Amino acid sequence: MTVEQGRLRRAREDEVPALEELMRAASLIWPDHREDLLAHPDAITVPVDEVRAGRVRVHEQDGEVTGFATVQAVRGGEAELDALFVRPASMRRGIGARLVEDAAARARAEGAVRLAVTADANASAFYGRCGFRMVGETPTRFGPALRMLRDLISEPVPPPAR
Ligand SMILES: CC(C)(COP(=O)(O)OP(=O)(O)OC[C@H]1O[C@@H](n2cnc3c(N)ncnc32)[C@H](O)[C@@H]1OP(=O)(O)O)[C@@H](O)C(=O)NCCC(=O)NCCS
């Protein structure tokens, strides 16, 4: 994996349309979901409340947003990685993995002992590489998906995230 340069920061409210466009382009790379997504464009949303709450983090390079991730607030020791998308032209350069590490560190700092994700089967190799293990299946609007967990308990607690 190439180690991608660039920086991670909070998403801004005025970026929501651009993030939704990135999400749309990234989601369409898996051929088995193209039809569903094209038929249900409402599935492509980045909640502005989550942006306002600082729960959406973007990777930016040369002034361009190349990926983003959303992590929900910790509940019962578990944080949920709710969205993770990398611009197709920027895939396989380590950006997704970097966003996951950032999400894990921030969740750990908020007291989470696990990071959970409902993963598209196409992304299971990626999540496996990022330290997640499969724990089962779960239904979604577009069919069954994988439930995957990464234990954070053995990871150091970083200083509070800004
Ligand atoms: C899944 C996704 C976020 C990965 O982002 P990325 O920046 O391309 O991933 P990375 O470069 O950090 O990949 C890290 C490692 O994961 C694995 N990996 C990543 N993409 C993979 C793929 N399509 N197939 C198999 N393994 C993959 C590889 O081992 C990779 O290391 P390598 O490139 O050295 O082989 C990106 O493909 C994406 O946005 N997909 C569409 C949306 C999606 O499925 N999001 C997840 C929703 S559950």
The ligand as a Gaussian input file, in Angstrom:
#p B3LYP/6-31G(d) Opt

LIG

0 1
 C      -13.353000       0.436000       0.404000
 C      -12.568000       1.725000       0.101000
 C      -12.978000       2.793000       1.132000
 C      -11.067000       1.439000       0.223000
 O      -10.347000       2.675000       0.095000
 P       -8.854000       2.738000      -0.524000
 O       -8.277000       4.061000      -0.198000
 O       -8.871000       2.344000      -1.941000
 O       -8.133000       1.576000       0.314000
 P       -6.579000       1.474000       0.695000
 O       -5.738000       1.974000      -0.411000
 O       -6.390000       2.115000       2.036000
 O       -6.446000      -0.114000       0.812000
 C       -5.776000      -0.760000       1.873000
 C       -5.712000      -2.243000       1.576000
 O       -7.049000      -2.776000       1.593000
 C       -7.149000      -3.780000       0.568000
 N       -8.071000      -3.315000      -0.481000
 C       -8.471000      -2.047000      -0.753000
 N       -9.347000      -2.026000      -1.783000
 C       -9.489000      -3.309000      -2.166000
 C      -10.241000      -3.936000      -3.200000
 N      -11.046000      -3.223000      -4.029000
 N      -10.143000      -5.284000      -3.335000
 C       -9.350000      -6.010000      -2.520000
 N       -8.602000      -5.476000      -1.523000
 C       -8.681000      -4.145000      -1.351000
 C       -5.757000      -3.957000      -0.013000
 O       -5.102000      -4.929000       0.767000
 C       -5.158000      -2.575000       0.203000
 O       -3.758000      -2.609000       0.230000
 P       -2.925000      -2.680000      -1.179000
 O       -3.462000      -1.588000      -2.060000
 O       -1.513000      -2.469000      -0.728000
 O       -3.182000      -4.041000      -1.737000
 C      -12.845000       2.225000      -1.353000
 O      -12.608000       1.158000      -2.247000
 C      -14.268000       2.715000      -1.579000
 O      -14.585000       3.894000      -1.357000
 N      -15.137000       1.801000      -2.093000
 C      -16.501000       2.140000      -2.453000
 C      -17.339000       2.445000      -1.258000
 C      -17.290000       1.366000      -0.212000
 O      -17.446000       0.185000      -0.469000
 N      -17.101000       1.816000       1.047000
 C      -17.172000       0.946000       2.172000
 C      -18.602000       0.894000       2.548000
 S      -18.927000      -0.451000       3.633000

